[in-house]
């Protein structure tokens, strides 16, 4: 199991995902796409990644906007898995 | 364009979708599935329905739980399209 990151470790990791914001034990980013179909394409890409890594973000789809939220509930905070997920999402949408 | 339903019409429609709750101009239901893959199967089924009818719910996926929210923003309230969407979702998950 991934260990909960310290405050300093989280701060260091945040600098690598500048489009993400943190609220408590959650990091979030809203991705904007041309339309709903493009949103769903991204969602399915992230669903496959989530199953591959067995780490599942919360996913909110509002037509052409997709918000992903990562947290590691088992660890009671943010772990490296959350930042790996965020980086994978950034790569999938090519920023 | 679908017309906004009256208060009495909304109340009548609500009786046909007893698993849904209303908050202002939004109707919502949370569907629970065995796992994330089952959630995504349902989400994709609803995405196809949304494109077919050109009426897109907000979709929130939290692992094995999917919350759908319908409202007709263009009409400034609830319309028959929202209740058609809700009924289609109920049918898709076989209640």
N, CA and C atoms of all chains as a GROMACS GRO file, in nm:
protein
  570
    1UNK      N    1   0.084  -0.121   0.000
    1UNK     CA    2   0.000   0.000   0.000
    1UNK      C    3   0.087   0.125   0.000
    2UNK      N    4   0.046   0.226  -0.073
    2UNK     CA    5   0.121   0.352  -0.077
    2UNK      C    6   0.104   0.427   0.056
    3UNK      N    7   0.214   0.486   0.102
    3UNK     CA    8   0.208   0.561   0.228
    3UNK      C    9   0.162   0.704   0.207
    4UNK      N   10   0.093   0.755   0.305
    4UNK     CA   11   0.051   0.895   0.302
    4UNK      C   12   0.174   0.985   0.296
    5UNK      N   13   0.171   1.083   0.205
    5UNK     CA   14   0.284   1.174   0.192
    5UNK      C   15   0.279   1.282   0.300
    6UNK      N   16   0.397   1.329   0.338
    6UNK     CA   17   0.405   1.438   0.435
    6UNK      C   18   0.365   1.568   0.367
    7UNK      N   19   0.342   1.669   0.446
    7UNK     CA   20   0.306   1.802   0.396
    7UNK      C   21   0.411   1.852   0.296
    8UNK      N   22   0.539   1.835   0.331
    8UNK     CA   23   0.648   1.882   0.244
    8UNK      C   24   0.653   1.801   0.115
    9UNK      N   25   0.629   1.671   0.127
    9UNK     CA   26   0.629   1.585   0.007
    9UNK      C   27   0.514   1.622  -0.087
   10UNK      N   28   0.396   1.649  -0.029
   10UNK     CA   29   0.282   1.689  -0.111
   10UNK      C   30   0.314   1.820  -0.183
   11UNK      N   31   0.370   1.914  -0.112
   11UNK     CA   32   0.405   2.043  -0.174
   11UNK      C   33   0.502   2.024  -0.289
   12UNK      N   34   0.599   1.937  -0.271
   12UNK     CA   35   0.696   1.912  -0.377
   12UNK      C   36   0.628   1.848  -0.498
   13UNK      N   37   0.542   1.752  -0.472
   13UNK     CA   38   0.470   1.684  -0.582
   13UNK      C   39   0.377   1.780  -0.657
   14UNK      N   40   0.315   1.873  -0.585
   14UNK     CA   41   0.220   1.967  -0.648
   14UNK      C   42   0.289   2.049  -0.758
   15UNK      N   43   0.416   2.076  -0.740
   15UNK     CA   44   0.486   2.160  -0.840
   15UNK      C   45   0.499   2.089  -0.975
   16UNK      N   46   0.480   1.956  -0.974
   16UNK     CA   47   0.488   1.881  -1.100
   16UNK      C   48   0.353   1.872  -1.171
   17UNK      N   49   0.247   1.908  -1.101
   17UNK     CA   50   0.112   1.906  -1.162
   17UNK      C   51   0.047   2.043  -1.142
   18UNK      N   52   0.100   2.145  -1.212
   18UNK     CA   53   0.057   2.283  -1.184
   18UNK      C   54  -0.089   2.313  -1.219
   19UNK      N   55  -0.152   2.226  -1.298
   19UNK     CA   56  -0.293   2.250  -1.334
   19UNK      C   57  -0.389   2.194  -1.230
   20UNK      N   58  -0.333   2.128  -1.129
   20UNK     CA   59  -0.417   2.065  -1.027
   20UNK      C   60  -0.423   2.152  -0.903
   21UNK      N   61  -0.538   2.146  -0.835
   21UNK     CA   62  -0.551   2.218  -0.709
   21UNK      C   63  -0.578   2.118  -0.597
   22UNK      N   64  -0.536   2.156  -0.479
   22UNK     CA   65  -0.552   2.067  -0.365
   22UNK      C   66  -0.653   2.124  -0.267
   23UNK      N   67  -0.742   2.041  -0.219
   23UNK     CA   68  -0.834   2.077  -0.112
   23UNK      C   69  -0.826   1.964  -0.010
   24UNK      N   70  -0.759   1.989   0.099
   24UNK     CA   71  -0.742   1.884   0.201
   24UNK      C   72  -0.668   1.766   0.143
   25UNK      N   73  -0.731   1.650   0.150
   25UNK     CA   74  -0.667   1.526   0.104
   25UNK      C   75  -0.704   1.491  -0.040
   26UNK      N   76  -0.746   1.590  -0.115
   26UNK     CA   77  -0.793   1.568  -0.252
   26UNK      C   78  -0.718   1.659  -0.348
   27UNK      N   79  -0.676   1.605  -0.463
   27UNK     CA   80  -0.628   1.692  -0.572
   27UNK      C   81  -0.726   1.678  -0.688
   28UNK      N   82  -0.750   1.790  -0.753
   28UNK     CA   83  -0.852   1.797  -0.857
   28UNK      C   84  -0.804   1.878  -0.977
   29UNK      N   85  -0.854   1.838  -1.094
   29UNK     CA   86  -0.838   1.922  -1.213
   29UNK      C   87  -0.962   1.907  -1.300
   30UNK      N   88  -1.005   2.017  -1.358
   30UNK     CA   89  -1.115   2.014  -1.456
   30UNK      C   90  -1.056   2.030  -1.596
   31UNK      N   91  -1.084   1.932  -1.680
   31UNK     CA   92  -1.038   1.932  -1.820
   31UNK      C   93  -1.154   1.977  -1.908
   32UNK      N   94  -1.122   2.062  -2.006
   32UNK     CA   95  -1.226   2.113  -2.096
   32UNK      C   96  -1.201   2.059  -2.236
   33UNK      N   97  -1.306   2.004  -2.295
   33UNK     CA   98  -1.297   1.941  -2.428
   33UNK      C   99  -1.393   2.008  -2.526
   34UNK      N  100  -1.379   1.977  -2.654
   34UNK     CA  101  -1.469   2.042  -2.751
   34UNK      C  102  -1.616   2.003  -2.734
   35UNK      N  103  -1.642   1.881  -2.691
   35UNK     CA  104  -1.781   1.835  -2.681
   35UNK      C  105  -1.791   1.714  -2.588
   36UNK      N  106  -1.911   1.660  -2.574
   36UNK     CA  107  -1.937   1.548  -2.484
   36UNK      C  108  -1.864   1.421  -2.528
   37UNK      N  109  -1.859   1.398  -2.658
   37UNK     CA  110  -1.793   1.277  -2.707
   37UNK      C  111  -1.644   1.279  -2.671
   38UNK      N  112  -1.583   1.394  -2.684
   38UNK     CA  113  -1.442   1.408  -2.648
   38UNK      C  114  -1.424   1.387  -2.497
   39UNK      N  115  -1.518   1.437  -2.418
   39UNK     CA  116  -1.514   1.413  -2.273
   39UNK      C  117  -1.516   1.264  -2.244
   40UNK      N  118  -1.608   1.192  -2.309
   40UNK     CA  119  -1.625   1.050  -2.282
   40UNK      C  120  -1.503   0.969  -2.328
   41UNK      N  121  -1.441   1.015  -2.437
   41UNK     CA  122  -1.319   0.948  -2.485
   41UNK      C  123  -1.212   0.956  -2.375
   42UNK      N  124  -1.196   1.073  -2.317
   42UNK     CA  125  -1.099   1.094  -2.209
   42UNK      C  126  -1.136   1.012  -2.086
   43UNK      N  127  -1.263   1.012  -2.050
   43UNK     CA  128  -1.310   0.938  -1.933
   43UNK      C  129  -1.278   0.789  -1.948
   44UNK      N  130  -1.301   0.735  -2.066
   44UNK     CA  131  -1.274   0.593  -2.087
   44UNK      C  132  -1.125   0.562  -2.085
   45UNK      N  133  -1.046   0.655  -2.137
   45UNK     CA  134  -0.901   0.639  -2.131
   45UNK      C  135  -0.857   0.634  -1.983
   46UNK      N  136  -0.914   0.724  -1.903
   46UNK     CA  137  -0.878   0.728  -1.760
   46UNK      C  138  -0.933   0.607  -1.685
   47UNK      N  139  -1.046   0.555  -1.729
   47UNK     CA  140  -1.104   0.436  -1.664
   47UNK      C  141  -1.012   0.315  -1.685
   48UNK      N  142  -0.956   0.304  -1.804
   48UNK     CA  143  -0.863   0.194  -1.832
   48UNK      C  144  -0.737   0.208  -1.746
   49UNK      N  145  -0.688   0.332  -1.737
   49UNK     CA  146  -0.570   0.359  -1.653
   49UNK      C  147  -0.602   0.329  -1.506
   50UNK      N  148  -0.721   0.363  -1.462
   50UNK     CA  149  -0.762   0.338  -1.323
   50UNK      C  150  -0.765   0.188  -1.292
   51UNK      N  151  -0.814   0.110  -1.386
   51UNK     CA  152  -0.818  -0.034  -1.365
   51UNK      C  153  -0.678  -0.094  -1.369
   52UNK      N  154  -0.595  -0.042  -1.461
   52UNK     CA  155  -0.457  -0.092  -1.474
   52UNK      C  156  -0.380  -0.072  -1.344
   53UNK      N  157  -0.397   0.044  -1.284
   53UNK     CA  158  -0.322   0.078  -1.164
   53UNK      C  159  -0.400   0.045  -1.036
   54UNK      N  160  -0.527   0.006  -1.053
   54UNK     CA  161  -0.616  -0.016  -0.938
   54UNK      C  162  -0.618   0.106  -0.845
   55UNK      N  163  -0.628   0.223  -0.909
   55UNK     CA  164  -0.644   0.347  -0.833
   55UNK      C  165  -0.743   0.433  -0.911
   56UNK      N  166  -0.859   0.455  -0.850
   56UNK     CA  167  -0.974   0.511  -0.924
   56UNK      C  168  -1.007   0.652  -0.877
   57UNK      N  169  -0.997   0.747  -0.966
   57UNK     CA  170  -1.037   0.884  -0.929
   57UNK      C  171  -1.189   0.896  -0.925
   58UNK      N  172  -1.239   0.996  -0.854
   58UNK     CA  173  -1.378   1.038  -0.874
   58UNK      C  174  -1.382   1.112  -1.007
   59UNK      N  175  -1.488   1.088  -1.083
   59UNK     CA  176  -1.499   1.145  -1.218
   59UNK      C  177  -1.633   1.216  -1.230
   60UNK      N  178  -1.628   1.345  -1.260
   60UNK     CA  179  -1.752   1.420  -1.283
   60UNK      C  180  -1.754   1.471  -1.426
   61UNK      N  181  -1.858   1.434  -1.500
   61UNK     CA  182  -1.872   1.478  -1.639
   61UNK      C  183  -1.987   1.576  -1.649
   62UNK      N  184  -1.957   1.695  -1.696
   62UNK     CA  185  -2.061   1.794  -1.726
   62UNK      C  186  -2.041   1.836  -1.871
   63UNK      N  187  -2.106   1.763  -1.958
   63UNK     CA  188  -2.098   1.783  -2.103
   63UNK      C  189  -1.952   1.786  -2.154
   64UNK      N  190  -1.896   1.904  -2.174
   64UNK     CA  191  -1.758   1.909  -2.229
   64UNK      C  192  -1.652   1.932  -2.121
   65UNK      N  193  -1.692   1.916  -1.996
   65UNK     CA  194  -1.596   1.934  -1.885
   65UNK      C  195  -1.589   1.807  -1.801
   66UNK      N  196  -1.467   1.765  -1.772
   66UNK     CA  197  -1.447   1.646  -1.689
   66UNK      C  198  -1.359   1.686  -1.570
   67UNK      N  199  -1.409   1.664  -1.449
   67UNK     CA  200  -1.329   1.690  -1.330
   67UNK      C  201  -1.286   1.557  -1.270
   68UNK      N  202  -1.155   1.542  -1.252
   68UNK     CA  203  -1.102   1.424  -1.184
   68UNK      C  204  -1.057   1.463  -1.045
   69UNK      N  205  -1.084   1.377  -0.949
   69UNK     CA  206  -1.040   1.399  -0.812
   69UNK      C  207  -0.969   1.276  -0.759
   70UNK      N  208  -0.846   1.294  -0.715
   70UNK     CA  209  -0.769   1.182  -0.661
   70UNK      C  210  -0.744   1.199  -0.511
   71UNK      N  211  -0.761   1.089  -0.440
   71UNK     CA  212  -0.725   1.081  -0.298
   71UNK      C  213  -0.705   0.933  -0.268
   72UNK      N  214  -0.624   0.903  -0.167
   72UNK     CA  215  -0.605   0.762  -0.131
   72UNK      C  216  -0.672   0.737   0.003
   73UNK      N  217  -0.797   0.692  -0.003
   73UNK     CA  218  -0.877   0.677   0.118
   73UNK      C  219  -0.812   0.579   0.217
   74UNK      N  220  -0.757   0.469   0.162
   74UNK     CA  221  -0.694   0.366   0.247
   74UNK      C  222  -0.581   0.424   0.330
   75UNK      N  223  -0.510   0.520   0.273
   75UNK     CA  224  -0.394   0.578   0.341
   75UNK      C  225  -0.433   0.700   0.424
   76UNK      N  226  -0.556   0.745   0.407
   76UNK     CA  227  -0.602   0.862   0.483
   76UNK      C  228  -0.537   0.992   0.439
   77UNK      N  229  -0.504   1.000   0.312
   77UNK     CA  230  -0.443   1.124   0.262
   77UNK      C  231  -0.396   1.109   0.120
   78UNK      N  232  -0.305   1.194   0.079
   78UNK     CA  233  -0.251   1.188  -0.056
   78UNK      C  234  -0.127   1.100  -0.059
   79UNK      N  235  -0.118   1.019  -0.164
   79UNK     CA  236  -0.001   0.932  -0.181
   79UNK      C  237   0.056   0.953  -0.321
   80UNK      N  238   0.166   0.885  -0.346
   80UNK     CA  239   0.229   0.893  -0.478
   80UNK      C  240   0.132   0.844  -0.586
   81UNK      N  241   0.041   0.753  -0.552
   81UNK     CA  242  -0.056   0.702  -0.650
   81UNK      C  243  -0.146   0.813  -0.702
   82UNK      N  244  -0.178   0.908  -0.617
   82UNK     CA  245  -0.263   1.020  -0.660
   82UNK      C  246  -0.189   1.108  -0.761
   83UNK      N  247  -0.063   1.132  -0.734
   83UNK     CA  248   0.014   1.217  -0.825
   83UNK      C  249   0.050   1.143  -0.954
   84UNK      N  250   0.068   1.012  -0.945
   84UNK     CA  251   0.087   0.932  -1.067
   84UNK      C  252  -0.040   0.938  -1.154
   85UNK      N  253  -0.156   0.929  -1.090
   85UNK     CA  254  -0.283   0.938  -1.163
   85UNK      C  255  -0.299   1.075  -1.229
   86UNK      N  256  -0.266   1.179  -1.154
   86UNK     CA  257  -0.277   1.316  -1.207
   86UNK      C  258  -0.184   1.334  -1.328
   87UNK      N  259  -0.064   1.282  -1.318
   87UNK     CA  260   0.032   1.294  -1.428
   87UNK      C  261  -0.017   1.216  -1.550
   88UNK      N  262  -0.075   1.099  -1.527
   88UNK     CA  263  -0.129   1.018  -1.637
   88UNK      C  264  -0.244   1.090  -1.706
   89UNK      N  265  -0.327   1.157  -1.627
   89UNK     CA  266  -0.439   1.232  -1.684
   89UNK      C  267  -0.388   1.350  -1.767
   90UNK      N  268  -0.289   1.420  -1.714
   90UNK     CA  269  -0.230   1.530  -1.790
   90UNK      C  270  -0.174   1.480  -1.923
   91UNK      N  271  -0.108   1.366  -1.919
   91UNK     CA  272  -0.049   1.310  -2.041
   91UNK      C  273  -0.159   1.267  -2.138
   92UNK      N  274  -0.267   1.210  -2.085
   92UNK     CA  275  -0.376   1.160  -2.171
   92UNK      C  276  -0.445   1.274  -2.245
   93UNK      N  277  -0.452   1.390  -2.182
   93UNK     CA  278  -0.519   1.502  -2.250
   93UNK      C  279  -0.417   1.592  -2.316
   94UNK      N  280  -0.290   1.553  -2.310
   94UNK     CA  281  -0.180   1.629  -2.371
   94UNK      C  282  -0.177   1.774  -2.324
   95UNK      N  283  -0.215   1.795  -2.202
   95UNK     CA  284  -0.223   1.924  -2.130
   95UNK      C  285  -0.300   2.034  -2.205
   96UNK      N  286  -3.776   2.283  -2.885
   96UNK     CA  287  -3.722   2.278  -2.748
   96UNK      C  288  -3.831   2.234  -2.651
   97UNK      N  289  -3.794   2.155  -2.554
   97UNK     CA  290  -3.891   2.111  -2.453
   97UNK      C  291  -3.925   2.228  -2.360
   98UNK      N  292  -4.051   2.236  -2.323
   98UNK     CA  293  -4.095   2.343  -2.233
   98UNK      C  294  -4.078   2.304  -2.087
   99UNK      N  295  -4.050   2.403  -2.006
   99UNK     CA  296  -4.040   2.381  -1.861
   99UNK      C  297  -4.174   2.331  -1.808
  100UNK      N  298  -4.167   2.226  -1.727
  100UNK     CA  299  -4.290   2.170  -1.670
  100UNK      C  300  -4.336   2.254  -1.552
  101UNK      N  301  -4.466   2.255  -1.531
  101UNK     CA  302  -4.522   2.326  -1.415
  101UNK      C  303  -4.494   2.244  -1.289
  102UNK      N  304  -4.517   2.304  -1.176
  102UNK     CA  305  -4.498   2.237  -1.048
  102UNK      C  306  -4.583   2.110  -1.041
  103UNK      N  307  -4.707   2.120  -1.083
  103UNK     CA  308  -4.799   2.004  -1.079
  103UNK      C  309  -4.752   1.896  -1.177
  104UNK      N  310  -4.706   1.936  -1.294
  104UNK     CA  311  -4.657   1.839  -1.393
  104UNK      C  312  -4.532   1.766  -1.342
  105UNK      N  313  -4.443   1.841  -1.278
  105UNK     CA  314  -4.322   1.779  -1.221
  105UNK      C  315  -4.362   1.678  -1.114
  106UNK      N  316  -4.453   1.716  -1.027
  106UNK     CA  317  -4.498   1.623  -0.921
  106UNK      C  318  -4.556   1.496  -0.981
  107UNK      N  319  -4.633   1.510  -1.086
  107UNK     CA  320  -4.693   1.393  -1.151
  107UNK      C  321  -4.583   1.304  -1.211
  108UNK      N  322  -4.487   1.366  -1.276
  108UNK     CA  323  -4.377   1.290  -1.339
  108UNK      C  324  -4.291   1.219  -1.234
  109UNK      N  325  -4.271   1.283  -1.120
  109UNK     CA  326  -4.188   1.225  -1.014
  109UNK      C  327  -4.241   1.089  -0.969
  110UNK      N  328  -4.370   1.071  -0.976
  110UNK     CA  329  -4.429   0.945  -0.927
  110UNK      C  330  -4.391   0.827  -1.017
  111UNK      N  331  -4.346   0.858  -1.139
  111UNK     CA  332  -4.304   0.751  -1.231
  111UNK      C  333  -4.156   0.714  -1.215
  112UNK      N  334  -4.084   0.795  -1.142
  112UNK     CA  335  -3.939   0.767  -1.119
  112UNK      C  336  -3.913   0.774  -0.967
  113UNK      N  337  -3.965   0.676  -0.894
  113UNK     CA  338  -3.963   0.684  -0.747
  113UNK      C  339  -3.822   0.676  -0.686
  114UNK      N  340  -3.723   0.631  -0.764
  114UNK     CA  341  -3.586   0.622  -0.710
  114UNK      C  342  -3.510   0.754  -0.726
  115UNK      N  343  -3.575   0.850  -0.788
  115UNK     CA  344  -3.509   0.978  -0.813
  115UNK      C  345  -3.554   1.082  -0.710
  116UNK      N  346  -3.461   1.173  -0.678
  116UNK     CA  347  -3.497   1.281  -0.587
  116UNK      C  348  -3.480   1.415  -0.659
  117UNK      N  349  -3.556   1.510  -0.617
  117UNK     CA  350  -3.551   1.640  -0.682
  117UNK      C  351  -3.494   1.745  -0.587
  118UNK      N  352  -3.404   1.826  -0.639
  118UNK     CA  353  -3.354   1.941  -0.566
  118UNK      C  354  -3.364   2.059  -0.661
  119UNK      N  355  -3.458   2.144  -0.638
  119UNK     CA  356  -3.480   2.259  -0.728
  119UNK      C  357  -3.507   2.212  -0.869
  120UNK      N  358  -3.425   2.255  -0.964
  120UNK     CA  359  -3.446   2.222  -1.105
  120UNK      C  360  -3.368   2.098  -1.148
  121UNK      N  361  -3.330   2.016  -1.053
  121UNK     CA  362  -3.246   1.899  -1.082
  121UNK      C  363  -3.313   1.773  -1.027
  122UNK      N  364  -3.310   1.665  -1.106
  122UNK     CA  365  -3.347   1.534  -1.050
  122UNK      C  366  -3.223   1.446  -1.054
  123UNK      N  367  -3.207   1.367  -0.950
  123UNK     CA  368  -3.085   1.288  -0.932
  123UNK      C  369  -3.116   1.148  -0.884
  124UNK      N  370  -3.032   1.054  -0.927
  124UNK     CA  371  -3.035   0.921  -0.866
  124UNK      C  372  -2.893   0.866  -0.862
  125UNK      N  373  -2.860   0.798  -0.753
  125UNK     CA  374  -2.731   0.729  -0.743
  125UNK      C  375  -2.754   0.579  -0.762
  126UNK      N  376  -2.685   0.524  -0.860
  126UNK     CA  377  -2.693   0.382  -0.893
  126UNK      C  378  -2.571   0.312  -0.833
  127UNK      N  379  -2.593   0.196  -0.773
  127UNK     CA  380  -2.483   0.122  -0.710
  127UNK      C  381  -2.459  -0.007  -0.788
  128UNK      N  382  -2.334  -0.030  -0.822
  128UNK     CA  383  -2.295  -0.147  -0.902
  128UNK      C  384  -2.194  -0.233  -0.826
  129UNK      N  385  -2.166  -0.353  -0.879
  129UNK     CA  386  -2.072  -0.440  -0.808
  129UNK      C  387  -1.930  -0.383  -0.805
  130UNK      N  388  -1.890  -0.314  -0.910
  130UNK     CA  389  -1.752  -0.265  -0.916
  130UNK      C  390  -1.741  -0.150  -1.017
  131UNK      N  391  -1.619  -0.100  -1.034
  131UNK     CA  392  -1.593   0.014  -1.122
  131UNK      C  393  -1.623  -0.018  -1.267
  132UNK      N  394  -1.590  -0.138  -1.310
  132UNK     CA  395  -1.614  -0.176  -1.450
  132UNK      C  396  -1.763  -0.174  -1.480
  133UNK      N  397  -1.843  -0.224  -1.389
  133UNK     CA  398  -1.988  -0.221  -1.407
  133UNK      C  399  -2.039  -0.076  -1.410
  134UNK      N  400  -1.980   0.010  -1.326
  134UNK     CA  401  -2.016   0.152  -1.329
  134UNK      C  402  -1.990   0.211  -1.468
  135UNK      N  403  -1.871   0.182  -1.521
  135UNK     CA  404  -1.833   0.240  -1.650
  135UNK      C  405  -1.918   0.184  -1.764
  136UNK      N  406  -1.958   0.059  -1.751
  136UNK     CA  407  -2.046   0.002  -1.853
  136UNK      C  408  -2.177   0.081  -1.859
  137UNK      N  409  -2.232   0.109  -1.742
  137UNK     CA  410  -2.356   0.187  -1.732
  137UNK      C  411  -2.334   0.330  -1.785
  138UNK      N  412  -2.223   0.390  -1.746
  138UNK     CA  413  -2.194   0.528  -1.789
  138UNK      C  414  -2.188   0.536  -1.942
  139UNK      N  415  -2.125   0.439  -2.004
  139UNK     CA  416  -2.115   0.442  -2.150
  139UNK      C  417  -2.249   0.418  -2.217
  140UNK      N  418  -2.329   0.333  -2.156
  140UNK     CA  419  -2.465   0.311  -2.208
  140UNK      C  420  -2.544   0.444  -2.202
  141UNK      N  421  -2.530   0.514  -2.091
  141UNK     CA  422  -2.602   0.641  -2.076
  141UNK      C  423  -2.542   0.750  -2.167
  142UNK      N  424  -2.414   0.742  -2.193
  142UNK     CA  425  -2.350   0.840  -2.283
  142UNK      C  426  -2.405   0.825  -2.425
  143UNK      N  427  -2.425   0.701  -2.468
  143UNK     CA  428  -2.481   0.676  -2.601
  143UNK      C  429  -2.625   0.729  -2.607
  144UNK      N  430  -2.701   0.701  -2.501
  144UNK     CA  431  -2.839   0.751  -2.493
  144UNK      C  432  -2.841   0.905  -2.494
  145UNK      N  433  -2.747   0.966  -2.424
  145UNK     CA  434  -2.739   1.113  -2.417
  145UNK      C  435  -2.712   1.172  -2.554
  146UNK      N  436  -2.625   1.108  -2.629
  146UNK     CA  437  -2.594   1.158  -2.764
  146UNK      C  438  -2.713   1.136  -2.857
  147UNK      N  439  -2.778   1.022  -2.842
  147UNK     CA  440  -2.893   0.990  -2.927
  147UNK      C  441  -3.004   1.093  -2.909
  148UNK      N  442  -3.028   1.130  -2.785
  148UNK     CA  443  -3.138   1.222  -2.755
  148UNK      C  444  -3.091   1.367  -2.748
  149UNK      N  445  -2.958   1.386  -2.754
  149UNK     CA  446  -2.900   1.520  -2.738
  149UNK      C  447  -2.948   1.585  -2.607
  150UNK      N  448  -2.946   1.503  -2.503
  150UNK     CA  449  -2.977   1.554  -2.369
  150UNK      C  450  -2.882   1.484  -2.272
  151UNK      N  451  -2.792   1.562  -2.212
  151UNK     CA  452  -2.678   1.506  -2.141
  151UNK      C  453  -2.689   1.528  -1.991
  152UNK      N  454  -2.697   1.422  -1.914
  152UNK     CA  455  -2.697   1.440  -1.768
  152UNK      C  456  -2.558   1.473  -1.716
  153UNK      N  457  -2.551   1.532  -1.598
  153UNK     CA  458  -2.424   1.536  -1.526
  153UNK      C  459  -2.401   1.394  -1.473
  154UNK      N  460  -2.277   1.350  -1.480
  154UNK     CA  461  -2.244   1.212  -1.442
  154UNK      C  462  -2.130   1.215  -1.340
  155UNK      N  463  -2.154   1.158  -1.222
  155UNK     CA  464  -2.048   1.149  -1.121
  155UNK      C  465  -2.021   1.002  -1.093
  156UNK      N  466  -1.896   0.962  -1.112
  156UNK     CA  467  -1.856   0.823  -1.087
  156UNK      C  468  -1.766   0.819  -0.964
  157UNK      N  469  -1.809   0.742  -0.864
  157UNK     CA  470  -1.724   0.718  -0.746
  157UNK      C  471  -1.713   0.567  -0.732
  158UNK      N  472  -1.617   0.512  -0.798
  158UNK     CA  473  -1.591   0.368  -0.802
  158UNK      C  474  -1.713   0.288  -0.844
  159UNK      N  475  -1.787   0.231  -0.749
  159UNK     CA  476  -1.904   0.148  -0.787
  159UNK      C  477  -2.038   0.224  -0.777
  160UNK      N  478  -2.030   0.356  -0.763
  160UNK     CA  479  -2.151   0.437  -0.755
  160UNK      C  480  -2.152   0.542  -0.867
  161UNK      N  481  -2.264   0.552  -0.935
  161UNK     CA  482  -2.280   0.651  -1.041
  161UNK      C  483  -2.402   0.737  -1.009
  162UNK      N  484  -2.380   0.867  -1.000
  162UNK     CA  485  -2.492   0.959  -0.979
  162UNK      C  486  -2.520   1.033  -1.109
  163UNK      N  487  -2.644   1.026  -1.155
  163UNK     CA  488  -2.686   1.102  -1.273
  163UNK      C  489  -2.773   1.219  -1.226
  164UNK      N  490  -2.753   1.332  -1.289
  164UNK     CA  491  -2.835   1.450  -1.259
  164UNK      C  492  -2.889   1.509  -1.388
  165UNK      N  493  -3.020   1.522  -1.396
  165UNK     CA  494  -3.082   1.578  -1.515
  165UNK      C  495  -3.147   1.712  -1.484
  166UNK      N  496  -3.128   1.807  -1.575
  166UNK     CA  497  -3.195   1.936  -1.572
  166UNK      C  498  -3.191   1.990  -1.714
  167UNK      N  499  -3.285   2.074  -1.751
  167UNK     CA  500  -3.281   2.132  -1.885
  167UNK      C  501  -3.248   2.280  -1.872
  168UNK      N  502  -3.118   2.309  -1.884
  168UNK     CA  503  -3.070   2.445  -1.860
  168UNK      C  504  -3.134   2.546  -1.957
  169UNK      N  505  -3.149   2.504  -2.083
  169UNK     CA  506  -3.207   2.593  -2.185
  169UNK      C  507  -3.348   2.637  -2.147
  170UNK      N  508  -3.422   2.546  -2.082
  170UNK     CA  509  -3.561   2.576  -2.047
  170UNK      C  510  -3.572   2.640  -1.909
  171UNK      N  511  -3.461   2.642  -1.837
  171UNK     CA  512  -3.462   2.701  -1.702
  171UNK      C  513  -3.540   2.620  -1.602
  172UNK      N  514  -3.541   2.488  -1.620
  172UNK     CA  515  -3.613   2.404  -1.525
  172UNK      C  516  -3.616   2.260  -1.570
  173UNK      N  517  -3.711   2.185  -1.519
  173UNK     CA  518  -3.726   2.045  -1.557
  173UNK      C  519  -3.824   2.033  -1.674
  174UNK      N  520  -3.788   1.947  -1.767
  174UNK     CA  521  -3.874   1.922  -1.883
  174UNK      C  522  -3.897   1.772  -1.898
  175UNK      N  523  -3.979   1.738  -1.995
  175UNK     CA  524  -4.006   1.597  -2.022
  175UNK      C  525  -3.878   1.523  -2.060
  176UNK      N  526  -3.782   1.594  -2.118
  176UNK     CA  527  -3.654   1.532  -2.156
  176UNK      C  528  -3.579   1.478  -2.034
  177UNK      N  529  -3.591   1.549  -1.922
  177UNK     CA  530  -3.524   1.503  -1.799
  177UNK      C  531  -3.586   1.373  -1.748
  178UNK      N  532  -3.718   1.367  -1.754
  178UNK     CA  533  -3.787   1.247  -1.705
  178UNK      C  534  -3.772   1.131  -1.803
  179UNK      N  535  -3.760   1.161  -1.932
  179UNK     CA  536  -3.730   1.056  -2.031
  179UNK      C  537  -3.590   0.999  -2.005
  180UNK      N  538  -3.496   1.088  -1.974
  180UNK     CA  539  -3.360   1.043  -1.943
  180UNK      C  540  -3.356   0.956  -1.819
  181UNK      N  541  -3.429   1.000  -1.716
  181UNK     CA  542  -3.435   0.924  -1.590
  181UNK      C  543  -3.494   0.785  -1.614
  182UNK      N  544  -3.601   0.780  -1.693
  182UNK     CA  545  -3.665   0.651  -1.722
  182UNK      C  546  -3.571   0.561  -1.801
  183UNK      N  547  -3.497   0.620  -1.894
  183UNK     CA  548  -3.401   0.543  -1.973
  183UNK      C  549  -3.290   0.487  -1.884
  184UNK      N  550  -3.245   0.567  -1.788
  184UNK     CA  551  -3.142   0.521  -1.695
  184UNK      C  552  -3.193   0.407  -1.608
  185UNK      N  553  -3.315   0.422  -1.559
  185UNK     CA  554  -3.375   0.314  -1.478
  185UNK      C  555  -3.384   0.185  -1.560
  186UNK      N  556  -3.423   0.199  -1.686
  186UNK     CA  557  -3.434   0.081  -1.772
  186UNK      C  558  -3.297   0.020  -1.798
  187UNK      N  559  -3.197   0.105  -1.816
  187UNK     CA  560  -3.061   0.058  -1.848
  187UNK      C  561  -3.001  -0.021  -1.733
  188UNK      N  562  -3.034   0.019  -1.611
  188UNK     CA  563  -2.977  -0.054  -1.495
  188UNK      C  564  -3.075  -0.159  -1.445
  189UNK      N  565  -3.191  -0.173  -1.512
  189UNK     CA  566  -3.293  -0.271  -1.476
  189UNK      C  567  -3.338  -0.255  -1.332
  190UNK      N  568  -3.339  -0.132  -1.286
  190UNK     CA  569  -3.377  -0.086  -1.149
  190UNK      C  570  -3.312  -0.166  -1.036
   0.00000   0.00000   0.00000
